[in-house]
Amino acid sequence: MSDVSDFIRADVPPSGPGCVDCEKIGSWWLHLRRCAFCGHIGCCDDSLNKHATKHAHASGHRVIQSFEPGEDWFWDFHTETAFEGPLLAPPRSHPRSQTTPGPADRVPRNWEDQLAEDA
């Protein structure tokens, strides 16, 4: 059985300031999560596309960290538990100037209704 630390590479920088997969399809996100192993930035499970969870399941990279300013919690998809972990390579969040939800130019006016329909 592997230790959760086997799924964290603190020296790997994040893939960018936004959800990699939403960027590819021109979508938007609510909150962002960072893969603690490869740095992939994906959108949270409250977002329409849930790319962080999809990445974890497809890659086997089971640990994420919040990529929101002021948040530093980790989540282990395997054990379904939150925990405190090490400092990851900077930046440790998306830019504070980036809107939540974001990016601002792609967030629809009825974004809350869209998320409620998806829930």
ROVOVEX-527944 format. One record per residue: residue number from 1; x, z, y of N, C-alpha, C in turn. Coordinates in steps of 0.001 Angstrom, whole numbers. Example, Ala and Ser with C-alpha at 12.3 -4.5 7.8 and 13.67 -1.06 7.14 Angstrom:
# ROVOVEX-527944
<node mardo="1" n_east="13190" n_up="7800" n_north="-5690" ca_east="12300" ca_up="7800" ca_north="-4500" c_east="13200" c_up="7800" c_north="-3300"/>
<node mardo="2" n_east="12850" n_up="7080" n_north="-2250" ca_east="13670" ca_up="7140" ca_north="-1060" c_east="12900" c_up="7870" c_north="30"/>
***
This chain:
# ROVOVEX-527944
<node mardo="1" n_east="853" n_up="0" n_north="-1187" ca_east="0" ca_up="0" ca_north="0" c_east="892" c_up="0" c_north="1242"/>
<node mardo="2" n_east="603" n_up="-874" n_north="2155" ca_east="1426" ca_up="-990" ca_north="3352" c_east="970" c_up="-26" c_north="4438"/>
<node mardo="3" n_east="1946" n_up="385" n_north="5229" ca_east="1700" ca_up="1266" ca_north="6361" c_east="1229" c_up="426" c_north="7541"/>
<node mardo="4" n_east="395" n_up="998" n_north="8406" ca_east="-120" ca_up="260" ca_north="9559" c_east="1025" c_up="-259" c_north="10432"/>
<node mardo="5" n_east="2153" n_up="462" n_north="10471" ca_east="3286" ca_up="14" ca_north="11295" c_east="3852" c_up="-1324" c_north="10814"/>
<node mardo="6" n_east="3575" n_up="-1709" n_north="9560" ca_east="4001" ca_up="-3019" ca_north="9065" c_east="3269" c_up="-4159" c_north="9766"/>
<node mardo="7" n_east="2177" n_up="-3828" n_north="10468" ca_east="1359" ca_up="-4833" ca_north="11131" c_east="1495" c_up="-4792" c_north="12651"/>
<node mardo="8" n_east="2540" n_up="-4123" n_north="13118" ca_east="2808" ca_up="-4027" ca_north="14558" c_east="4233" c_up="-4481" c_north="14818"/>
<node mardo="9" n_east="4362" n_up="-5453" n_north="15716" ca_east="5679" ca_up="-5912" ca_north="16164" c_east="5708" c_up="-5733" c_north="17682"/>
<node mardo="10" n_east="6262" n_up="-4603" n_north="18098" ca_east="6221" ca_up="-4203" ca_north="19500" c_east="6985" c_up="-5136" c_north="20430"/>
<node mardo="11" n_east="7892" n_up="-5930" n_north="19904" ca_east="8722" ca_up="-6799" ca_north="20742" c_east="8105" c_up="-8161" c_north="21025"/>
<node mardo="12" n_east="6960" n_up="-8474" n_north="20431" ca_east="6330" ca_up="-9792" ca_north="20595" c_east="5424" c_up="-9786" c_north="21830"/>
<node mardo="13" n_east="5666" n_up="-10681" n_north="22783" ca_east="4824" ca_up="-10721" ca_north="23989" c_east="3444" c_up="-11325" c_north="23693"/>
<node mardo="14" n_east="2477" n_up="-11068" n_north="24560" ca_east="1152" ca_up="-11664" ca_north="24382" c_east="1192" c_up="-13177" c_north="24585"/>
<node mardo="15" n_east="235" n_up="-13857" n_north="23992" ca_east="194" ca_up="-15324" ca_north="24045" c_east="-207" c_up="-15874" c_north="25407"/>
<node mardo="16" n_east="-710" n_up="-15045" n_north="26288" ca_east="-1124" ca_up="-15483" ca_north="27619" c_east="-2088" c_up="-14497" c_north="28223"/>
<node mardo="17" n_east="-2678" n_up="-14831" n_north="29369" ca_east="-3562" ca_up="-13905" ca_north="30061" c_east="-5018" c_up="-13941" c_north="29611"/>
<node mardo="18" n_east="-5373" n_up="-14902" n_north="28756" ca_east="-6767" ca_up="-15043" ca_north="28339" c_east="-6887" c_up="-15391" c_north="26873"/>
<node mardo="19" n_east="-8117" n_up="-15458" n_north="26381" ca_east="-8375" ca_up="-15791" ca_north="24987" c_east="-7889" c_up="-17212" c_north="24704"/>
<node mardo="20" n_east="-6931" n_up="-17301" n_north="23812" ca_east="-6338" ca_up="-18593" ca_north="23459" c_east="-7408" c_up="-19570" c_north="22977"/>
<node mardo="21" n_east="-8292" n_up="-19095" n_north="22121" ca_east="-9291" ca_up="-19974" ca_north="21512" c_east="-10403" c_up="-20353" c_north="22480"/>
<node mardo="22" n_east="-10811" n_up="-19435" n_north="23344" ca_east="-11805" ca_up="-19777" ca_north="24371" c_east="-11228" c_up="-20804" c_north="25342"/>
<node mardo="23" n_east="-9952" n_up="-20663" n_north="25664" ca_east="-9308" ca_up="-21641" ca_north="26550" c_east="-9389" c_up="-23039" c_north="25949"/>
<node mardo="24" n_east="-9171" n_up="-23151" n_north="24647" ca_east="-9200" ca_up="-24450" ca_north="23968" c_east="-10572" c_up="-25111" c_north="24029"/>
<node mardo="25" n_east="-11638" n_up="-24297" n_north="23991" ca_east="-12985" ca_up="-24869" ca_north="23949" c_east="-13724" c_up="-24761" c_north="25281"/>
<node mardo="26" n_east="-13055" n_up="-24236" n_north="26294" ca_east="-13675" ca_up="-24125" ca_north="27614" c_east="-14722" c_up="-23043" c_north="27717"/>
<node mardo="27" n_east="-14592" n_up="-22009" n_north="26894" ca_east="-15569" ca_up="-20926" ca_north="26899" c_east="-15086" c_up="-19768" c_north="27768"/>
<node mardo="28" n_east="-15812" n_up="-18653" n_north="27705" ca_east="-15513" ca_up="-17465" ca_north="28502" c_east="-15581" c_up="-16252" c_north="27587"/>
<node mardo="29" n_east="-15105" n_up="-15119" n_north="28079" ca_east="-15047" ca_up="-13903" ca_north="27279" c_east="-15475" c_up="-12694" c_north="28094"/>
<node mardo="30" n_east="-15804" n_up="-11632" n_north="27369" ca_east="-16142" ca_up="-10377" ca_north="28019" c_east="-14886" c_up="-9508" c_north="28156"/>
<node mardo="31" n_east="-14299" n_up="-9123" n_north="27039" ca_east="-13072" ca_up="-8323" ca_north="27037" c_east="-12056" c_up="-8972" c_north="26110"/>
<node mardo="32" n_east="-10791" n_up="-8604" n_north="26305" ca_east="-9714" ca_up="-9227" ca_north="25538" c_east="-9020" c_up="-8227" c_north="24628"/>
<node mardo="33" n_east="-8545" n_up="-8746" n_north="23493" ca_east="-7808" ca_up="-7965" ca_north="22504" c_east="-6525" c_up="-8713" c_north="22153"/>
<node mardo="34" n_east="-5482" n_up="-7953" n_north="21861" ca_east="-4155" ca_up="-8512" ca_north="21564" c_east="-3777" c_up="-8193" c_north="20124"/>
<node mardo="35" n_east="-3402" n_up="-9205" n_north="19365" ca_east="-2899" ca_up="-8987" ca_north="18015" c_east="-1563" c_up="-8264" c_north="18131"/>
<node mardo="36" n_east="-1449" n_up="-7118" n_north="17480" ca_east="-238" ca_up="-6304" ca_north="17569" c_east="902" c_up="-6885" c_north="16748"/>
<node mardo="37" n_east="631" n_up="-7917" n_north="15954" ca_east="1677" ca_up="-8532" ca_north="15138" c_east="2249" c_up="-9792" c_north="15783"/>
<node mardo="38" n_east="1368" n_up="-10699" n_north="16219" ca_east="1857" ca_up="-11989" ca_north="16739" c_east="1592" c_up="-12201" c_north="18225"/>
<node mardo="39" n_east="852" n_up="-11294" n_north="18875" ca_east="583" ca_up="-11419" ca_north="20305" c_east="-609" c_up="-12276" c_north="20670"/>
<node mardo="40" n_east="-1304" n_up="-12830" n_north="19681" ca_east="-2478" ca_up="-13677" ca_north="19938" c_east="-3504" c_up="-12913" c_north="20769"/>
<node mardo="41" n_east="-3929" n_up="-13494" n_north="21875" ca_east="-4977" ca_up="-12891" ca_north="22697" c_east="-6295" c_up="-13541" c_north="22310"/>
<node mardo="42" n_east="-7254" n_up="-12701" n_north="21929" ca_east="-8579" ca_up="-13166" ca_north="21542" c_east="-9646" c_up="-12351" c_north="22232"/>
<node mardo="43" n_east="-10850" n_up="-12879" n_north="22235" ca_east="-11970" ca_up="-12180" ca_north="22867" c_east="-12569" c_up="-11155" c_north="21900"/>
<node mardo="44" n_east="-13175" n_up="-10119" n_north="22459" ca_east="-13704" ca_up="-8994" ca_north="21682" c_east="-14996" c_up="-9356" c_north="20946"/>
<node mardo="45" n_east="-15453" n_up="-8433" n_north="20129" ca_east="-16679" ca_up="-8648" ca_north="19354" c_east="-17943" c_up="-8621" c_north="20196"/>
<node mardo="46" n_east="-17859" n_up="-8165" n_north="21438" ca_east="-19007" ca_up="-8242" ca_north="22340" c_east="-19048" c_up="-9573" c_north="23075"/>
<node mardo="47" n_east="-18019" n_up="-10394" n_north="22898" ca_east="-17983" ca_up="-11738" ca_north="23481" c_east="-18748" c_up="-12693" c_north="22574"/>
<node mardo="48" n_east="-19076" n_up="-13861" n_north="23098" ca_east="-19832" ca_up="-14830" ca_north="22305" c_east="-19090" c_up="-15286" c_north="21056"/>
<node mardo="49" n_east="-17787" n_up="-15485" n_north="21176" ca_east="-17034" ca_up="-16137" ca_north="20100" c_east="-16259" c_up="-15214" c_north="19168"/>
<node mardo="50" n_east="-16032" n_up="-13971" n_north="19553" ca_east="-15396" ca_up="-12969" ca_north="18681" c_east="-14070" c_up="-13448" c_north="18099"/>
<node mardo="51" n_east="-13256" n_up="-14090" n_north="18926" ca_east="-12025" ca_up="-14703" ca_north="18430" c_east="-10972" c_up="-13714" c_north="17935"/>
<node mardo="52" n_east="-10919" n_up="-12498" n_north="18473" ca_east="-9921" ca_up="-11529" ca_north="18000" c_east="-10170" c_up="-11171" c_north="16535"/>
<node mardo="53" n_east="-11414" n_up="-10912" n_north="16188" ca_east="-11753" ca_up="-10588" ca_north="14803" c_east="-11533" c_up="-11792" c_north="13900"/>
<node mardo="54" n_east="-11908" n_up="-12973" n_north="14357" ca_east="-11688" ca_up="-14188" ca_north="13559" c_east="-10202" c_up="-14376" c_north="13289"/>
<node mardo="55" n_east="-9365" n_up="-14131" n_north="14291" ca_east="-7915" ca_up="-14247" ca_north="14106" c_east="-7420" c_up="-13237" c_north="13072"/>
<node mardo="56" n_east="-7877" n_up="-11995" n_north="13177" ca_east="-7446" ca_up="-10957" ca_north="12239" c_east="-7792" c_up="-11335" c_north="10805"/>
<node mardo="57" n_east="-9002" n_up="-11814" n_north="10581" ca_east="-9422" ca_up="-12177" ca_north="9228" c_east="-8688" c_up="-13415" c_north="8714"/>
<node mardo="58" n_east="-8491" n_up="-14397" n_north="9560" ca_east="-7825" ca_up="-15637" ca_north="9133" c_east="-6329" c_up="-15443" c_north="8900"/>
<node mardo="59" n_east="-5703" n_up="-14590" n_north="9691" ca_east="-4247" ca_up="-14436" ca_north="9630" c_east="-3791" c_up="-13273" c_north="8755"/>
<node mardo="60" n_east="-4665" n_up="-12302" n_north="8541" ca_east="-4260" ca_up="-11090" ca_north="7843" c_east="-3569" c_up="-10090" c_north="8761"/>
<node mardo="61" n_east="-3506" n_up="-10398" n_north="10049" ca_east="-2923" ca_up="-9483" ca_north="11045" c_east="-4007" c_up="-8473" c_north="11401"/>
<node mardo="62" n_east="-3931" n_up="-7328" n_north="10823" ca_east="-5070" ca_up="-6409" ca_north="10836" c_east="-5153" c_up="-5474" c_north="12026"/>
<node mardo="63" n_east="-4140" n_up="-5427" n_north="12902" ca_east="-4128" ca_up="-4474" ca_north="14013" c_east="-4210" c_up="-5200" c_north="15349"/>
<node mardo="64" n_east="-5108" n_up="-4714" n_north="16219" ca_east="-5215" ca_up="-5227" ca_north="17582" c_east="-5056" c_up="-4071" c_north="18556"/>
<node mardo="65" n_east="-4778" n_up="-4431" n_north="19795" ca_east="-4779" ca_up="-3473" ca_north="20885" c_east="-5624" c_up="-4058" c_north="22001"/>
<node mardo="66" n_east="-6292" n_up="-3185" n_north="22737" ca_east="-7034" ca_up="-3660" ca_north="23898" c_east="-6064" c_up="-4343" c_north="24852"/>
<node mardo="67" n_east="-6506" n_up="-5424" n_north="25478" ca_east="-5708" ca_up="-6131" ca_north="26482" c_east="-6389" c_up="-6009" c_north="27844"/>
<node mardo="68" n_east="-7126" n_up="-4919" n_north="28016" ca_east="-7806" ca_up="-4625" ca_north="29272" c_east="-6961" c_up="-3647" c_north="30087"/>
<node mardo="69" n_east="-6907" n_up="-3833" n_north="31406" ca_east="-6146" ca_up="-2904" ca_north="32246" c_east="-6606" c_up="-1460" c_north="32052"/>
<node mardo="70" n_east="-5652" n_up="-559" n_north="31902" ca_east="-5969" ca_up="853" ca_north="31759" c_east="-6353" c_up="1293" c_north="30360"/>
<node mardo="71" n_east="-6398" n_up="379" n_north="29399" ca_east="-6743" ca_up="729" ca_north="28015" c_east="-5521" c_up="500" c_north="27131"/>
<node mardo="72" n_east="-5243" n_up="1453" n_north="26234" ca_east="-4087" ca_up="1279" ca_north="25359" c_east="-4393" c_up="1584" c_north="23892"/>
<node mardo="73" n_east="-5670" n_up="1647" n_north="23518" ca_east="-6045" ca_up="1966" ca_north="22144" c_east="-5772" c_up="799" c_north="21191"/>
<node mardo="74" n_east="-5530" n_up="1156" n_north="19948" ca_east="-5329" ca_up="191" ca_north="18861" c_east="-6503" c_up="297" c_north="17898"/>
<node mardo="75" n_east="-6732" n_up="-765" n_north="17130" ca_east="-7784" ca_up="-788" ca_north="16103" c_east="-7218" c_up="-1429" c_north="14854"/>
<node mardo="76" n_east="-7478" n_up="-802" n_north="13717" ca_east="-7052" ca_up="-1324" ca_north="12419" c_east="-8293" c_up="-1861" c_north="11712"/>
<node mardo="77" n_east="-8365" n_up="-3171" n_north="11540" ca_east="-9523" ca_up="-3780" ca_north="10888" c_east="-9639" c_up="-3358" c_north="9424"/>
<node mardo="78" n_east="-8518" n_up="-3070" n_north="8776" ca_east="-8530" ca_up="-2700" ca_north="7366" c_east="-9190" c_up="-1339" c_north="7139"/>
<node mardo="79" n_east="-8801" n_up="-360" n_north="7950" ca_east="-9355" ca_up="992" ca_north="7799" c_east="-10536" c_up="1247" c_north="8728"/>
<node mardo="80" n_east="-10778" n_up="310" n_north="9650" ca_east="-11841" ca_up="438" ca_north="10648" c_east="-11705" c_up="1731" c_north="11444"/>
<node mardo="81" n_east="-10485" n_up="1982" n_north="11908" ca_east="-10216" ca_up="3172" ca_north="12702" c_east="-9408" c_up="2819" c_north="13942"/>
<node mardo="82" n_east="-9638" n_up="3598" n_north="14992" ca_east="-8849" ca_up="3493" ca_north="16210" c_east="-7683" c_up="4477" c_north="16096"/>
<node mardo="83" n_east="-6578" n_up="4167" n_north="16756" ca_east="-5429" ca_up="5058" ca_north="16725" c_east="-4542" c_up="4782" c_north="17930"/>
<node mardo="84" n_east="-3601" n_up="5698" n_north="18164" ca_east="-2607" ca_up="5513" ca_north="19212" c_east="-1392" c_up="4853" c_north="18589"/>
<node mardo="85" n_east="-818" n_up="3894" n_north="19290" ca_east="335" ca_up="3184" ca_north="18763" c_east="1446" c_up="3099" c_north="19782"/>
<node mardo="86" n_east="2459" n_up="2317" n_north="19464" ca_east="3616" ca_up="2198" ca_north="20346" c_east="3332" c_up="1301" c_north="21555"/>
<node mardo="87" n_east="4206" n_up="1358" n_north="22527" ca_east="4127" ca_up="425" ca_north="23655" c_east="4495" c_up="-959" c_north="23154"/>
<node mardo="88" n_east="3671" n_up="-1930" n_north="23473" ca_east="3956" ca_up="-3318" ca_north="23117" c_east="4660" c_up="-3998" c_north="24282"/>
<node mardo="89" n_east="5298" n_up="-5118" n_north="23989" ca_east="6008" ca_up="-5882" ca_north="25017" c_east="5058" c_up="-6233" c_north="26164"/>
<node mardo="90" n_east="5534" n_up="-6191" n_north="27393" ca_east="4696" ca_up="-6533" ca_north="28544" c_east="4423" c_up="-8029" c_north="28613"/>
<node mardo="91" n_east="3376" n_up="-8408" n_north="29340" ca_east="2411" ca_up="-7533" ca_north="29994" c_east="1474" c_up="-6886" c_north="28977"/>
<node mardo="92" n_east="968" n_up="-5710" n_north="29312" ca_east="139" ca_up="-4936" ca_north="28392" c_east="-1349" c_up="-5112" c_north="28647"/>
<node mardo="93" n_east="-1682" n_up="-5973" n_north="29620" ca_east="-3088" ca_up="-6279" ca_north="29893" c_east="-3150" c_up="-7611" c_north="30627"/>
<node mardo="94" n_east="-4360" n_up="-8145" n_north="30712" ca_east="-4529" ca_up="-9328" ca_north="31544" c_east="-4341" c_up="-8906" c_north="32998"/>
<node mardo="95" n_east="-4078" n_up="-9850" n_north="33887" ca_east="-3888" ca_up="-9487" ca_north="35297" c_east="-5128" c_up="-8791" c_north="35862"/>
<node mardo="96" n_east="-4920" n_up="-7777" n_north="36662" ca_east="-6050" ca_up="-7055" ca_north="37267" c_east="-6899" c_up="-7986" c_north="38134"/>
<node mardo="97" n_east="-6308" n_up="-9049" n_north="38637" ca_east="-7045" ca_up="-10002" ca_north="39470" c_east="-7992" c_up="-10884" c_north="38647"/>
<node mardo="98" n_east="-7823" n_up="-10907" n_north="37335" ca_east="-8672" ca_up="-11706" ca_north="36463" c_east="-10003" c_up="-10993" c_north="36267"/>
<node mardo="99" n_east="-11084" n_up="-11694" n_north="36448" ca_east="-12404" ca_up="-11072" ca_north="36352" c_east="-12761" c_up="-10681" c_north="34925"/>
<node mardo="100" n_east="-13651" n_up="-9716" n_north="34822" ca_east="-14239" ca_up="-9310" ca_north="33550" c_east="-15743" c_up="-9324" c_north="33747"/>
<node mardo="101" n_east="-16475" n_up="-10205" n_north="33070" ca_east="-15973" ca_up="-11220" ca_north="32152" c_east="-15185" c_up="-12304" c_north="32889"/>
<node mardo="102" n_east="-14533" n_up="-13125" n_north="32122" ca_east="-13703" ca_up="-14149" ca_north="32739" c_east="-13545" c_up="-15354" c_north="31843"/>
<node mardo="103" n_east="-12874" n_up="-16350" n_north="32321" ca_east="-12432" ca_up="-16505" ca_north="33701" c_east="-13622" c_up="-16818" c_north="34621"/>
<node mardo="104" n_east="-13494" n_up="-16403" n_north="35844" ca_east="-14614" ca_up="-16434" ca_north="36791" c_east="-15293" c_up="-17794" c_north="36886"/>
<node mardo="105" n_east="-14520" n_up="-18865" n_north="36825" ca_east="-15113" ca_up="-20196" ca_north="37005" c_east="-15901" c_up="-20684" c_north="35790"/>
<node mardo="106" n_east="-15828" n_up="-19950" n_north="34664" ca_east="-16568" ca_up="-20375" ca_north="33472" c_east="-17668" c_up="-19400" c_north="33057"/>
<node mardo="107" n_east="-17776" n_up="-18280" n_north="33744" ca_east="-18790" ca_up="-17282" ca_north="33380" c_east="-20138" c_up="-17717" c_north="33937"/>
<node mardo="108" n_east="-21131" n_up="-17911" n_north="33067" ca_east="-22445" ca_up="-18332" ca_north="33561" c_east="-23158" c_up="-17197" c_north="34288"/>
<node mardo="109" n_east="-24057" n_up="-17571" n_north="35176" ca_east="-24808" ca_up="-16558" ca_north="35933" c_east="-25601" c_up="-15639" c_north="35017"/>
<node mardo="110" n_east="-26082" n_up="-16171" n_north="33921" ca_east="-26899" ca_up="-15381" ca_north="32995" c_east="-26073" c_up="-14846" c_north="31823"/>
<node mardo="111" n_east="-24806" n_up="-14513" n_north="32058" ca_east="-23913" ca_up="-14088" ca_north="30981" c_east="-24436" c_up="-12881" c_north="30219"/>
<node mardo="112" n_east="-25067" n_up="-11943" n_north="30919" ca_east="-25594" ca_up="-10756" ca_north="30232" c_east="-26723" c_up="-11139" c_north="29277"/>
<node mardo="113" n_east="-27573" n_up="-12068" n_north="29698" ca_east="-28649" ca_up="-12538" ca_north="28819" c_east="-28079" c_up="-13238" c_north="27595"/>
<node mardo="114" n_east="-27041" n_up="-14052" n_north="27802" ca_east="-26426" ca_up="-14746" ca_north="26671" c_east="-25842" c_up="-13781" c_north="25651"/>
<node mardo="115" n_east="-25193" n_up="-12726" n_north="26126" ca_east="-24627" ca_up="-11739" ca_north="25212" c_east="-25726" c_up="-10956" c_north="24508"/>
<node mardo="116" n_east="-26813" n_up="-10661" n_north="25210" ca_east="-27929" ca_up="-9939" ca_north="24598" c_east="-28583" c_up="-10782" c_north="23502"/>
<node mardo="117" n_east="-28678" n_up="-12081" n_north="23715" ca_east="-29257" ca_up="-12975" ca_north="22706" c_east="-28375" c_up="-13041" c_north="21471"/>
<node mardo="118" n_east="-27070" n_up="-12955" n_north="21672" ca_east="-26111" ca_up="-13060" ca_north="20576" c_east="-26019" c_up="-11770" c_north="19765"/>
<node mardo="119" n_east="-26430" n_up="-10658" n_north="20359" ca_east="-26262" ca_up="-9333" ca_north="19697" c_east="-27167" c_up="-9179" c_north="18487"/>
***
